Amino acid sequence: GGPADRMETKRRSAKRWADGLVRPRATGASRVPAGERLAPSGSAIASFPRRAAGFVIDFLLISTIYFVVIRLVLGDAPPVVDMTRLDGSILRFVAIQTVVRVTYNWYWNRRGWSPGKRAWGLRVEGADGARPTLMRALVRALAGEVSTVFYLGYVWASWDRQGQTWHDKAAASWVVRDRPAEQADGGAPPNP
């Protein structure tokens, strides 16, 4: 246990984390890496780092849309709300933010991917491997609001055996890798 050993352990840990983020592990004859977690459909469950990277992209897009909608709805109102005053302005900001997030998430959940997920070669599916139905997409989007409480629902996926967030569990959905067969044995994430 000297400093060199601790440094080597940290290096290996960082490499394992990065492997899950930027490149798939080697595959066997089944085209699924050894030790890979599988969704009920047999698809490989997405790693937490890939999901987090996709989340960042979607978060930036939702934030951009939110600020555009705020300007359209509230005009020249100040972009910062005085949280010390409990009046209608706080409720309007929260309502607009919630509507934007739920609408964005429902729209993309219905398609089975979001721009962030697509950029990282991920998709959303049900137990049968199909993209979410209209109702399942809505349940997932609404439950996603609960997941945003301190982002605990999202972080939950990092230690959940099925790799599911709270909103995945509520909608009986899984985020899986969506790679063509030629990508299954290595390479960069597919281009959208």
C-alpha positions as CSV (number, residue, x, y, z in Angstrom):
1,G,0.0,0.0,0.0
2,G,2.4,2.8,-0.8
3,P,1.6,5.9,-2.9
4,A,2.6,4.2,-6.1
5,D,0.0,1.4,-5.4
6,R,-2.7,3.9,-4.7
7,M,-1.9,5.8,-7.8
8,E,-2.1,2.6,-9.9
9,T,-5.4,1.7,-8.4
10,K,-6.8,5.1,-9.2
11,R,-5.4,4.8,-12.8
12,R,-7.1,1.4,-13.3
13,S,-10.4,2.7,-11.8
14,A,-10.4,5.7,-14.2
15,K,-9.6,3.5,-17.2
16,R,-12.5,1.1,-16.3
17,W,-14.8,4.1,-16.0
18,A,-13.6,5.6,-19.3
19,D,-14.0,2.2,-21.1
20,G,-17.7,2.2,-20.2
21,L,-17.9,5.8,-21.6
22,V,-16.0,5.8,-24.8
23,R,-15.6,2.2,-26.1
24,P,-17.3,-1.1,-25.5
25,R,-15.5,-4.0,-24.0
26,A,-14.4,-6.9,-26.1
27,T,-17.2,-9.3,-27.1
28,G,-17.6,-13.0,-27.4
29,A,-19.5,-15.1,-29.9
30,S,-22.8,-13.9,-28.5
31,R,-21.9,-10.3,-29.4
32,V,-22.5,-9.3,-25.8
33,P,-19.5,-8.6,-23.6
34,A,-18.8,-11.0,-20.8
35,G,-20.3,-9.8,-17.5
36,E,-22.6,-7.3,-19.4
37,R,-26.0,-6.7,-17.8
38,L,-28.9,-7.5,-20.1
39,A,-32.4,-6.0,-20.3
40,P,-35.3,-8.5,-20.5
41,S,-35.2,-8.2,-24.3
42,G,-31.6,-9.4,-24.4
43,S,-30.1,-5.9,-25.2
44,A,-27.0,-4.7,-23.4
45,I,-27.9,-2.2,-20.6
46,A,-26.2,1.1,-21.1
47,S,-23.4,2.0,-18.7
48,F,-23.9,4.8,-16.2
49,P,-21.1,7.0,-17.7
50,R,-22.7,6.8,-21.2
51,R,-26.1,7.7,-19.7
52,A,-24.6,10.6,-17.8
53,A,-22.9,11.9,-21.0
54,G,-26.2,11.7,-22.8
55,F,-28.0,13.4,-19.9
56,V,-25.6,16.4,-20.1
57,I,-26.4,16.9,-23.8
58,D,-30.1,16.7,-23.1
59,F,-29.8,19.0,-20.1
60,L,-28.1,21.6,-22.3
61,L,-30.8,21.3,-25.0
62,I,-33.6,21.5,-22.4
63,S,-32.0,24.6,-20.8
64,T,-31.7,26.3,-24.1
65,I,-35.4,25.6,-25.0
66,Y,-36.4,26.7,-21.5
67,F,-34.7,30.1,-21.8
68,V,-36.2,30.7,-25.3
69,V,-39.7,29.8,-24.0
70,I,-39.2,32.1,-20.9
71,R,-38.4,35.0,-23.3
72,L,-41.4,34.2,-25.5
73,V,-43.9,33.9,-22.6
74,L,-42.6,36.5,-20.2
75,G,-41.0,38.9,-22.6
76,D,-38.6,41.4,-21.0
77,A,-39.1,40.0,-17.5
78,P,-35.8,39.5,-15.6
79,P,-34.3,36.1,-16.2
80,V,-33.7,35.7,-12.5
81,V,-36.5,35.2,-10.0
82,D,-36.4,36.7,-6.5
83,M,-36.8,33.6,-4.4
84,T,-37.4,35.6,-1.3
85,R,-40.7,36.8,-2.7
86,L,-43.4,34.1,-2.8
87,D,-45.5,35.4,-5.6
88,G,-46.8,34.2,-8.9
89,S,-43.5,34.8,-10.7
90,I,-41.9,31.8,-9.0
91,L,-44.9,29.6,-9.9
92,R,-44.8,30.7,-13.5
93,F,-41.0,29.9,-13.8
94,V,-41.5,26.5,-12.2
95,A,-44.6,25.7,-14.3
96,I,-42.8,26.7,-17.5
97,Q,-39.7,24.7,-16.6
98,T,-41.8,21.6,-15.8
99,V,-43.9,21.8,-18.9
100,V,-40.7,22.2,-21.1
101,R,-39.0,19.2,-19.4
102,V,-42.0,16.9,-19.5
103,T,-42.8,17.8,-23.1
104,Y,-39.2,17.3,-24.3
105,N,-38.9,14.0,-22.4
106,W,-42.2,12.7,-23.6
107,Y,-41.5,13.6,-27.2
108,W,-38.1,11.9,-27.3
109,N,-39.2,8.9,-25.0
110,R,-41.9,8.1,-27.5
111,R,-39.3,7.8,-30.2
112,G,-37.1,5.6,-28.1
113,W,-34.1,8.0,-28.0
114,S,-33.2,11.6,-27.3
115,P,-30.4,13.7,-28.9
116,G,-28.1,12.9,-26.0
117,K,-28.9,9.2,-26.0
118,R,-28.5,9.1,-29.8
119,A,-25.1,10.8,-29.7
120,W,-23.9,8.0,-27.3
121,G,-25.5,5.1,-29.2
122,L,-28.3,4.5,-26.6
123,R,-32.0,4.0,-26.8
124,V,-35.0,3.4,-24.5
125,E,-37.0,0.2,-24.8
126,G,-39.6,-1.9,-22.9
127,A,-39.2,-5.5,-21.8
128,D,-40.2,-6.6,-25.3
129,G,-37.4,-4.5,-26.9
130,A,-39.9,-2.1,-28.5
131,R,-39.7,1.6,-28.1
132,P,-42.1,3.0,-25.4
133,T,-45.8,3.3,-26.1
134,L,-47.5,6.6,-25.9
135,M,-48.6,6.0,-22.3
136,R,-45.3,4.5,-21.2
137,A,-43.5,7.5,-22.7
138,L,-45.8,9.8,-20.7
139,V,-45.3,7.9,-17.5
140,R,-41.5,7.9,-18.0
141,A,-41.6,11.7,-18.6
142,L,-43.8,12.5,-15.6
143,A,-41.8,10.1,-13.3
144,G,-38.7,11.8,-14.6
145,E,-39.8,14.9,-12.6
146,V,-39.6,12.9,-9.4
147,S,-36.2,11.6,-10.4
148,T,-34.9,15.2,-10.6
149,V,-35.3,15.7,-6.8
150,F,-31.6,16.2,-6.0
151,Y,-31.1,14.0,-9.1
152,L,-31.3,11.0,-6.8
153,G,-33.5,9.1,-9.3
154,Y,-30.9,9.5,-12.0
155,V,-28.0,8.5,-9.7
156,W,-30.0,5.5,-8.6
157,A,-29.0,3.9,-12.0
158,S,-25.4,3.8,-11.0
159,W,-26.0,1.1,-8.3
160,D,-29.3,-0.5,-9.5
161,R,-28.8,-4.1,-10.7
162,Q,-30.9,-3.4,-13.8
163,G,-29.2,0.0,-14.4
164,Q,-32.6,1.7,-14.1
165,T,-33.5,5.1,-12.9
166,W,-36.7,5.8,-10.9
167,H,-38.5,6.8,-14.1
168,D,-37.2,3.7,-15.9
169,K,-38.7,1.6,-13.1
170,A,-42.0,3.5,-13.2
171,A,-42.4,3.0,-16.9
172,A,-40.9,-0.5,-17.0
173,S,-38.2,0.7,-19.5
174,W,-34.5,0.2,-19.9
175,V,-31.8,2.3,-21.6
176,V,-29.7,0.0,-23.7
177,R,-26.9,0.3,-26.2
178,D,-28.2,0.7,-29.7
179,R,-25.2,-0.4,-31.8
180,P,-25.4,-2.1,-35.3
181,A,-23.9,-5.6,-35.5
182,E,-20.6,-4.3,-37.0
183,Q,-20.2,-2.0,-33.9
184,A,-20.7,-4.8,-31.4
185,D,-17.1,-5.8,-31.4
186,G,-15.5,-2.4,-30.9
187,G,-15.3,1.0,-32.3
188,A,-16.6,4.5,-31.6
189,P,-20.3,5.2,-30.9
190,P,-22.4,5.3,-34.1
191,N,-23.1,8.6,-35.7
192,P,-26.8,9.7,-35.5
